[in-house]
């Protein structure tokens, strides 16, 4: 399953499913910028404090699962990084679209739901959409055979 997250200690985890879904360097750059933004914005710390207040189990998965507002804020930071390097913000939209498509291909239709691993990803992808696409030949052949 495609997933990526930044731990409270700054460790970046990218699953092989995510590497499969995001198959170009620009999209990987957008993904990494978005995940690092969560760390820089202390989203994990805010989640930890909320879990304490709600007396919810302090499992790592609860700390690093971000809500829609946190995702949108991290998206804005990722866009700033992309623009600082002269790259189009549409790369973020392309990455999110591919992650959702890969999740659906693997049978995970929950991935981009409000409570899924990538909250409201379809809406977020449209926000940053453009005509840019970054597809390898392997990706094109995989999606044609669905």
C-alpha atoms as a printed R data frame, in Angstrom:
    type eleno elety resid chain resno       x      y       z
1   ATOM     1    CA   UNK     A     1   0.000  0.000   0.000
2   ATOM     2    CA   UNK     A     2   1.336  3.456  -0.804
3   ATOM     3    CA   UNK     A     3   2.160  5.388   2.344
4   ATOM     4    CA   UNK     A     4   4.674  7.910   3.597
5   ATOM     5    CA   UNK     A     5   5.005  9.641   6.921
6   ATOM     6    CA   UNK     A     6   7.385 11.679   8.994
7   ATOM     7    CA   UNK     A     7   7.952 10.453  12.522
8   ATOM     8    CA   UNK     A     8   8.150 12.748  15.546
9   ATOM     9    CA   UNK     A     9  11.940 12.271  15.560
10  ATOM    10    CA   UNK     A    10  12.308 13.377  11.923
11  ATOM    11    CA   UNK     A    11  12.508  9.898  10.426
12  ATOM    12    CA   UNK     A    12  10.952  9.816   6.959
13  ATOM    13    CA   UNK     A    13   9.290  6.520   6.041
14  ATOM    14    CA   UNK     A    14   8.328  5.827   2.427
15  ATOM    15    CA   UNK     A    15   6.840  2.412   1.666
16  ATOM    16    CA   UNK     A    16   7.730  0.420  -1.430
17  ATOM    17    CA   UNK     A    17   4.082  0.820  -2.454
18  ATOM    18    CA   UNK     A    18   4.588  4.585  -2.454
19  ATOM    19    CA   UNK     A    19   7.801  4.293  -4.438
20  ATOM    20    CA   UNK     A    20   5.888  2.201  -6.972
21  ATOM    21    CA   UNK     A    21   3.060  4.741  -7.179
22  ATOM    22    CA   UNK     A    22   5.324  7.803  -7.335
23  ATOM    23    CA   UNK     A    23   7.713  6.923 -10.084
24  ATOM    24    CA   UNK     A    24   9.474 10.141 -10.990
25  ATOM    25    CA   UNK     A    25  11.922 12.337  -9.118
26  ATOM    26    CA   UNK     A    26   9.767 15.469  -9.224
27  ATOM    27    CA   UNK     A    27   6.826 13.697  -7.612
28  ATOM    28    CA   UNK     A    28   9.146 12.189  -5.005
29  ATOM    29    CA   UNK     A    29  10.395 15.724  -4.333
30  ATOM    30    CA   UNK     A    30   6.801 16.915  -3.835
31  ATOM    31    CA   UNK     A    31   6.063 13.966  -1.543
32  ATOM    32    CA   UNK     A    32   9.165 14.522   0.562
33  ATOM    33    CA   UNK     A    33   8.540 18.282   0.794
34  ATOM    34    CA   UNK     A    34   4.987 17.603   1.939
35  ATOM    35    CA   UNK     A    35   6.086 15.090   4.585
36  ATOM    36    CA   UNK     A    36   8.918 17.283   5.886
37  ATOM    37    CA   UNK     A    37   6.391 20.130   6.168
38  ATOM    38    CA   UNK     A    38   4.408 18.076   8.685
39  ATOM    39    CA   UNK     A    39   7.542 17.837  10.809
40  ATOM    40    CA   UNK     A    40   8.470 21.515  10.425
41  ATOM    41    CA   UNK     A    41   4.921 22.580  11.314
42  ATOM    42    CA   UNK     A    42   4.899 20.370  14.445
43  ATOM    43    CA   UNK     A    43   1.777 18.514  13.329
44  ATOM    44    CA   UNK     A    44   2.871 15.406  15.207
45  ATOM    45    CA   UNK     A    45   3.294 17.430  18.405
46  ATOM    46    CA   UNK     A    46  -0.175 18.977  18.039
47  ATOM    47    CA   UNK     A    47  -1.643 15.507  17.473
48  ATOM    48    CA   UNK     A    48   0.188 14.184  20.533
49  ATOM    49    CA   UNK     A    49  -1.239 16.965  22.709
50  ATOM    50    CA   UNK     A    50  -4.750 16.332  21.367
51  ATOM    51    CA   UNK     A    51  -4.410 12.609  22.075
52  ATOM    52    CA   UNK     A    52  -3.418 13.400  25.659
53  ATOM    53    CA   UNK     A    53  -6.424 15.702  26.094
54  ATOM    54    CA   UNK     A    54  -8.794 13.126  24.626
55  ATOM    55    CA   UNK     A    55  -7.154 10.281  26.575
56  ATOM    56    CA   UNK     A    56  -6.676  8.398  23.312
57  ATOM    57    CA   UNK     A    57  -3.975  5.702  23.032
58  ATOM    58    CA   UNK     A    58  -0.603  7.266  22.208
59  ATOM    59    CA   UNK     A    59   0.224  4.857  19.391
60  ATOM    60    CA   UNK     A    60   2.605  6.189  16.732
61  ATOM    61    CA   UNK     A    61  -0.051  5.695  14.063
62  ATOM    62    CA   UNK     A    62  -2.343  8.098  15.921
63  ATOM    63    CA   UNK     A    63   0.398 10.710  16.199
64  ATOM    64    CA   UNK     A    64   1.407 10.712  12.512
65  ATOM    65    CA   UNK     A    65  -2.082 10.556  10.945
66  ATOM    66    CA   UNK     A    66  -2.888 14.102   9.973
67  ATOM    67    CA   UNK     A    67  -6.265 15.725   9.458
68  ATOM    68    CA   UNK     A    68  -7.399 17.512   6.303
69  ATOM    69    CA   UNK     A    69  -6.361 20.962   7.530
70  ATOM    70    CA   UNK     A    70  -2.876 19.722   8.440
71  ATOM    71    CA   UNK     A    71  -2.577 18.088   5.014
72  ATOM    72    CA   UNK     A    72  -3.643 21.287   3.249
73  ATOM    73    CA   UNK     A    73  -1.109 23.310   5.227
74  ATOM    74    CA   UNK     A    74   1.639 20.804   4.405
75  ATOM    75    CA   UNK     A    75   0.557 20.951   0.735
76  ATOM    76    CA   UNK     A    76   0.998 24.731   0.770
77  ATOM    77    CA   UNK     A    77   4.508 24.321   2.165
78  ATOM    78    CA   UNK     A    78   5.332 21.701  -0.469
79  ATOM    79    CA   UNK     A    79   4.119 24.063  -3.192
80  ATOM    80    CA   UNK     A    80   6.418 26.766  -1.793
81  ATOM    81    CA   UNK     A    81   9.360 24.369  -1.936
82  ATOM    82    CA   UNK     A    82   8.534 23.309  -5.494
83  ATOM    83    CA   UNK     A    83   8.235 26.931  -6.613
84  ATOM    84    CA   UNK     A    84  11.502 27.846  -4.860
85  ATOM    85    CA   UNK     A    85  13.200 25.225  -7.042
86  ATOM    86    CA   UNK     A    86  11.433 26.459 -10.174
87  ATOM    87    CA   UNK     A    87   9.071 23.475 -10.362
88  ATOM    88    CA   UNK     A    88   5.340 23.562 -11.034
89  ATOM    89    CA   UNK     A    89   2.951 23.036  -8.086
90  ATOM    90    CA   UNK     A    90   1.024 20.719 -10.420
91  ATOM    91    CA   UNK     A    91   3.622 18.047  -9.603
92  ATOM    92    CA   UNK     A    92   1.961 17.748  -6.169
93  ATOM    93    CA   UNK     A    93  -1.410 17.164  -7.830
94  ATOM    94    CA   UNK     A    94   0.106 14.596 -10.166
95  ATOM    95    CA   UNK     A    95   1.643 12.750  -7.208
96  ATOM    96    CA   UNK     A    96  -1.623 12.675  -5.251
97  ATOM    97    CA   UNK     A    97  -3.569 11.502  -8.303
98  ATOM    98    CA   UNK     A    98  -1.139  8.638  -8.882
99  ATOM    99    CA   UNK     A    99  -1.207  7.578  -5.233
100 ATOM   100    CA   UNK     A   100  -5.008  7.370  -5.347
101 ATOM   101    CA   UNK     A   101  -4.971  5.497  -8.659
102 ATOM   102    CA   UNK     A   102  -2.443  3.002  -7.316
103 ATOM   103    CA   UNK     A   103  -4.451  2.534  -4.127
104 ATOM   104    CA   UNK     A   104  -7.585  1.835  -6.163
105 ATOM   105    CA   UNK     A   105  -5.665 -0.539  -8.413
106 ATOM   106    CA   UNK     A   106  -4.702 -2.459  -5.264
107 ATOM   107    CA   UNK     A   107  -8.320 -2.407  -4.023
108 ATOM   108    CA   UNK     A   108  -7.998  0.348  -1.416
109 ATOM   109    CA   UNK     A   109 -10.837  2.763  -2.133
110 ATOM   110    CA   UNK     A   110 -10.607  4.246   1.379
111 ATOM   111    CA   UNK     A   111  -7.123  5.721   0.864
112 ATOM   112    CA   UNK     A   112  -8.195  9.234  -0.112
113 ATOM   113    CA   UNK     A   113 -11.315  9.514   2.061
114 ATOM   114    CA   UNK     A   114 -11.520 12.083   4.842
115 ATOM   115    CA   UNK     A   115 -10.369  9.473   7.378
116 ATOM   116    CA   UNK     A   116  -7.987  7.616   5.026
117 ATOM   117    CA   UNK     A   117  -4.182  7.710   4.910
118 ATOM   118    CA   UNK     A   118  -4.335 10.668   2.489
119 ATOM   119    CA   UNK     A   119  -7.282 12.763   3.722
120 ATOM   120    CA   UNK     A   120  -9.248 14.422   0.921
121 ATOM   121    CA   UNK     A   121  -6.464 13.622  -1.540
122 ATOM   122    CA   UNK     A   122  -8.714 13.827  -4.606
123 ATOM   123    CA   UNK     A   123  -9.808 17.373  -3.710
124 ATOM   124    CA   UNK     A   124  -6.230 18.328  -2.892
125 ATOM   125    CA   UNK     A   125  -5.022 16.875  -6.206
126 ATOM   126    CA   UNK     A   126  -7.553 18.938  -8.149
127 ATOM   127    CA   UNK     A   127  -6.390 22.071  -6.307
128 ATOM   128    CA   UNK     A   128  -2.906 21.561  -7.724
129 ATOM   129    CA   UNK     A   129  -3.856 19.988 -11.042
130 ATOM   130    CA   UNK     A   130  -2.503 21.052 -14.377
131 ATOM   131    CA   UNK     A   131  -1.609 19.381 -17.620
132 ATOM   132    CA   UNK     A   132   1.633 18.111 -16.088
133 ATOM   133    CA   UNK     A   133   2.050 14.392 -15.869
134 ATOM   134    CA   UNK     A   134   5.120 12.480 -14.934
135 ATOM   135    CA   UNK     A   135   4.698  8.859 -15.986
136 ATOM   136    CA   UNK     A   136   7.270  6.186 -16.603
137 ATOM   137    CA   UNK     A   137   6.673  3.623 -19.337
138 ATOM   138    CA   UNK     A   138   6.103  0.987 -16.643
139 ATOM   139    CA   UNK     A   139   3.324  3.092 -15.093
140 ATOM   140    CA   UNK     A   140   1.646  3.639 -18.453
141 ATOM   141    CA   UNK     A   141   1.660 -0.098 -19.231
142 ATOM   142    CA   UNK     A   142   0.354 -0.949 -15.736
143 ATOM   143    CA   UNK     A   143  -2.593  1.431 -15.932
144 ATOM   144    CA   UNK     A   144  -3.520  0.466 -19.499
145 ATOM   145    CA   UNK     A   145  -3.948 -3.148 -18.441
146 ATOM   146    CA   UNK     A   146  -6.557 -2.425 -15.741
